[in-house]
Structure formats: structure tokens, C-alpha cells
Amino acid sequence: MDLSAKLSELGLALPAAPAPAANYVPYVISGNQLFISGQISNGPDGLICGKLGADMATEDGAKAAQTCALALLAQANAAVEGDFSKVKRLVKLVGFVNSTAEFTEQPKVVNGASDLMVEVMGDMGRHARSAVSAASLPLGVAVEIEAIFELA
């Protein structure tokens, strides 16, 4: 699959793979699995911060989650040295949503990432998933998502 072409077809572009912000690596390959560290919501104008249920709407949270998905794809692409055909499928996403105790639409927020993965990867992008609330996230971002891919 030509990742850049598919993203272009969707009107999206692959960002540069973000560098780690602390003492960890962006990804680890173990056997035929690729574990990608949590990617925070970050758009062309910088970090996407906010708390769902307080100062951010569910739809805006889903757009923030989409930026996490693009960063995950960028890390996966870096891990396979630009040969995305080495990626067999997306196995799992774990999404963390910066939200109030009363907010219950975490799944709708993380759908921003899930929907993008399926749009880009087709059936290879269908995955298991968790979507949970967090009282806060690093740097005040709205969403953080990590991923596990299977490699061919």
C-alpha cells in the first residue's frame, strides 16, 4: 500500500514522525509486532489542548484524535523505513481522552483515530480498541493514543 498516495487521496499529509518528549523511544519492534508510544494531539498550529466536557466539544476531540492517528502512521512509516507494505495490519489502539468526570463520549472522540485508520488502511485498519478518560494528559493535550501494528 502506498501510504502517502492514500493520504493524499483523502486530502491529508503524513507529518514528520514526532521525536520523544522524554526518556523513551517512539516505537519498539518485537518479533512481528510494532509497538508505538502514545502520540499526543498536535496539529499544524501546535498542540491541541483542552478538556472534553469542559472547554472542548466531542467533534473537536475527534479531530484531535485524528492528528494522533496521523502521528501513529508517521511513526509506523518510520519504523518500516518508508516501506508501508511491511505493515500487515493495525492490531490495537489505546486512546486516552482528557475529560471531566461527567464526560462519557470517549469512544466518539477516539473514533476520530479509528475512522481514519480504516479510511487509510481499509480492512487492515480494523482493530481492537480501548477509549478511556484521563483527569489530565501531558502538556494539557486533549487526546493521546498508542498503537500496536502487526508486521509482515
Wavefront OBJ file of the C-alpha trace (Angstrom):
o trace
v 0.000 0.000 0.000
v 1.220 3.482 -0.850
v 0.544 5.339 2.375
v 1.345 8.821 1.025
v -0.891 8.329 -2.019
v -3.814 7.135 0.107
v -3.447 10.063 2.491
v -3.219 12.469 -0.447
v -6.400 10.968 -1.886
v -8.081 11.796 1.436
v -6.674 15.338 1.430
v -4.248 14.569 4.251
v -0.477 14.528 4.578
v 1.807 12.418 6.707
v 3.556 14.604 9.296
v 7.167 14.082 10.292
v 7.409 11.355 12.939
v 7.416 13.241 16.265
v 10.510 12.960 18.450
v 10.050 11.615 22.003
v 9.455 14.269 24.648
v 11.126 12.315 27.471
v 13.206 9.198 28.185
v 11.550 6.668 25.863
v 11.704 5.589 22.234
v 8.940 6.355 19.721
v 8.481 2.692 18.832
v 9.752 -0.809 19.536
v 9.690 -3.777 17.175
v 9.430 -7.119 18.973
v 9.103 -10.147 16.731
v 6.436 -9.238 14.199
v 4.789 -6.601 16.378
v 5.346 -2.857 16.269
v 4.503 -1.012 19.490
v 4.161 2.744 19.052
v 4.379 5.048 22.048
v 1.470 7.364 22.783
v 1.137 10.186 20.280
v -0.425 13.406 21.540
v -2.859 15.650 19.689
v -0.769 18.073 17.672
v -1.832 19.928 14.544
v -0.235 22.362 12.113
v -0.730 25.189 14.633
v 0.771 23.281 17.565
v -0.581 21.256 20.452
v -4.331 20.694 20.553
v -5.165 21.254 24.200
v -8.431 21.128 26.068
v -10.674 19.116 28.336
v -13.627 17.298 26.825
v -16.807 18.109 28.701
v -15.415 21.471 29.839
v -13.925 23.576 27.050
v -13.889 21.212 24.057
v -16.717 19.619 22.066
v -16.775 15.932 21.163
v -16.357 16.727 17.443
v -13.248 18.806 18.167
v -11.890 15.976 20.298
v -12.401 13.575 17.376
v -10.411 15.932 15.126
v -7.663 15.993 17.765
v -7.696 12.172 17.803
v -7.264 12.206 14.027
v -3.965 14.086 14.455
v -2.851 11.337 16.855
v -3.663 8.742 14.175
v -1.577 10.626 11.608
v 1.335 10.718 14.051
v 0.935 6.972 14.681
v 1.054 6.340 10.930
v 4.151 8.556 10.684
v 5.872 6.525 13.418
v 4.858 3.240 11.759
v 6.188 4.505 8.442
v 9.479 5.477 10.097
v 9.721 2.047 11.762
v 9.422 0.267 8.406
v 11.811 2.747 6.769
v 9.162 4.110 4.415
v 8.015 0.705 3.123
v 4.468 0.586 4.474
v 3.884 -2.698 2.645
v 5.717 -4.251 5.611
v 2.709 -3.376 7.796
v 0.264 -6.281 7.799
v -2.476 -4.723 9.941
v -3.351 -2.463 12.834
v -3.968 -4.668 15.876
v -4.989 -2.264 18.651
v -5.408 1.379 19.606
v -5.495 2.635 23.181
v -6.929 6.143 23.446
v -6.760 8.481 26.427
v -9.147 11.448 26.489
v -8.556 14.444 28.736
v -12.082 14.817 30.084
v -14.237 15.774 33.006
v -15.615 13.095 35.326
v -19.079 13.611 33.809
v -17.997 13.266 30.158
v -18.959 9.876 28.700
v -18.260 10.208 24.971
v -14.651 8.976 24.994
v -15.487 6.346 22.320
v -16.812 9.050 19.986
v -13.630 11.064 20.469
v -11.311 8.124 19.762
v -13.431 7.289 16.700
v -11.590 10.189 15.059
v -8.487 7.985 15.038
v -10.267 4.687 14.395
v -12.198 6.048 11.430
v -9.038 7.490 9.881
v -7.161 4.202 10.250
v -9.946 2.340 8.442
v -10.146 5.027 5.734
v -6.402 4.807 5.124
v -5.794 1.082 5.620
v -9.154 -0.474 4.709
v -9.800 -3.800 6.434
v -6.150 -3.865 7.575
v -7.042 -0.854 9.722
v -9.864 -2.530 11.679
v -8.619 -3.011 15.215
v -9.315 -3.787 18.843
v -9.526 -0.653 20.972
v -9.821 0.966 24.368
v -11.029 4.529 24.915
v -10.646 5.823 28.451
v -10.879 9.062 30.357
v -7.912 10.772 31.974
v -8.042 13.589 34.516
v -5.196 15.250 32.609
v -2.729 14.450 29.851
v 0.837 15.627 29.159
v 1.115 19.321 28.303
v -2.664 19.692 28.633
v -3.389 17.965 25.316
v -6.897 16.726 24.594
v -6.021 13.221 23.367
v -3.168 10.699 23.446
v -3.265 7.423 21.522
v -0.872 4.467 21.324
v -0.920 1.621 18.807
v 0.153 -1.925 18.098
v 0.691 -2.993 14.474
v 1.467 -6.438 13.085
v 4.345 -6.558 10.615
v 4.542 -8.923 7.654
l 1 2 3 4 5 6 7 8 9 10 11 12 13 14 15 16 17 18 19 20 21 22 23 24 25 26 27 28 29 30 31 32 33 34 35 36 37 38 39 40 41 42 43 44 45 46 47 48 49 50 51 52 53 54 55 56 57 58 59 60 61 62 63 64 65 66 67 68 69 70 71 72 73 74 75 76 77 78 79 80 81 82 83 84 85 86 87 88 89 90 91 92 93 94 95 96 97 98 99 100 101 102 103 104 105 106 107 108 109 110 111 112 113 114 115 116 117 118 119 120 121 122 123 124 125 126 127 128 129 130 131 132 133 134 135 136 137 138 139 140 141 142 143 144 145 146 147 148 149 150 151 152
